[in-house]
């Protein structure tokens, strides 16, 4: 992996902070982190701020990136709220960040003569799929006026924009479709199913399952996801663009996930069933054969092991907040 400066937009978020940390501490890259702190937090970067090779810039990428921001060899665009709670706060902002924000990133890459732009897409581009697992060639089934359309359609348009800039401007782009990711550093109130279940279990509350609980999902531990992102962004041949699925291919039902969380936390909570939310996909499982072929990558952290580590983090956060 060639050394060079790396810009991480959305770097104060859950995944972004882990990416910044690995780039700095394990791979030795200088890092410039851009984030508007609408969903991320400087607290996620507290251990990095004193590092002379780390620069934090508070900036919203829906506005052009300032010319005085240092040029970078690589740009990793992770900016965009992805959790249900954050998406509901400002749907317009979500879709503008995906499209207008990416355009500003690509334009900055041109003026900076950056080598590569990585675009964090999502498994949500497949919508409510009719096939499983979902291969990169599957066009998906997305409702353009559904409750999550601001995110799903925004990310689909972002992929098209990446390809347009590659073809018209010669920018090297890499598109990774990230599936459900969890681990220490997650926001407790993000509204994701792992965060909900762990928080409810540790507080002794019922675990809320929407619908019959047979919805299929996969969950990728944060260390595995970061490894996949950086391999795709910085190690693959220039002609390979993607899109490429990044996530676990080990499926679990939502009810099974709830039962594993109860076991991991030793909680005595019950599982409570509520009506299904509109727009919820029944099947979400990536085919990751292309990632194995192109990157030599697949997740190595089992779900139980990952949940144990995440539960320990959640327990510490909850205990600390209770003391203050």
Secondary structure, DSSP 4 states (H G I P E B T S, - for coil): -----EEEETTTSHHHHHHHHHHHHTT---EEEEE--SS--GGGGTTTTT-TTEEEEE--TTSPPPTTSPP-SEEEE--S--SHHHHHH-HHHHHHIIIIIHHHHHHHHHHHT-SEEEEEEEGGGGBS-SSSSBPTT---B--TTSTTHHHHHHHHHHHHHHHHHHHHH---EEEEEE--EE-TT--TTS--HHHHHHHHHHTTPPEEEETTS--EE--EEHHHHHHHHHHHHHHS-TT--EEEEES----EEHHHHHHHHHHHHT--PPEEEEPPPTT--SB--B--HHHHHHH-----S-HHHHHHHHHHHHHHHHHHHHH-
